[in-house]
Amino acid sequence: MTSDKPAILDRDQCGIRTGEISILMATRGRAEMLAEEIESLKQNTVNKAKVKLWVYVDDDDKVMLDAIAAKKFPDPGFPIHWHVGPRPGALGLCHQALWNASGRVSEIYTISVDDVRFDTHGWDEIVRGAFTDCRDGVLLAFAHDPNAPQATFPYIGWGFLLTLGYEKIFPGIFVYWFDDKWIEQIAVMAGRCVKIPVTMNPIGDKGLTQRMRNVPFWTRFCQLTVVERKDSSQKLIDAMYAKDADARAKATAELEKAFSKITNDETDAFSDIYCIFQEERHTALKPEDRNLFYPL
């Protein structure tokens, strides 16, 4: 939980480990893919003394637990912390548990998945470079995803997390998608979002999202909750410019512009998403079942 007062964004006072990157990752039943990912980290991480890997494993995941016991994963040259716990209701809850377990003191936290490769040699130094001039730690940097333009692989600064609390960054309410959009929009409205020259490539074919239901509902729900993300952006601005009223006012004005653009763009796009989904859904159903379709 966080208070209503602006956070004190002093790296030394908060005990932040400068340059340290913690990778937070949830996995389930994909030991071979995870081993390949860890091997890519072994090959392409330069400053291994300042990298830690935190992995959430469901306590009923026999495949992963057996693989860990059999030591089937390569040694990347930095610590791997296996966190075994009950299967949570949302992915964000895994990451929140790992953030807490890490002590919340790394300068940078990145959210990864268990089926990608860190293919850019020296990726960690590139990430650190993006945060060099960001002493307040309020920054979202994100890697290139060949399959999506959004911030699907975010690198989150310590000040971002300290100010908002993890539950405001990854609220744990979405079954699929939208978590990346949530944090990206907060960062864009706060004026602290940057893409970096790091590439994350999928292992195998592009994955398919499982258990998708009611896409129009979740799309619209995400759009309507943009006011919550606006509030979070304002809280970041208040913390970043706590002692500079003019800079705070300027950043707030830019926030309003970004909020207006996001609202207009997504409202216009919703009707297209709705119609496409409706057409595809109807096509997939038998003719006698099509009148039973209730998208929302």
Beta strands, then each sheet from edge to edge (+ up, - down):
strand 1: 17-27
strand 2: 51-58
strand 3: 80-85
strand 4: 106-112
strand 5: 116-118
strand 6: 140-144
strand 7: 154-157
strand 8: 193-202
sheet 1: 3+ 2+ 1+ 4+ 7- 6+ 8+ 5-
end
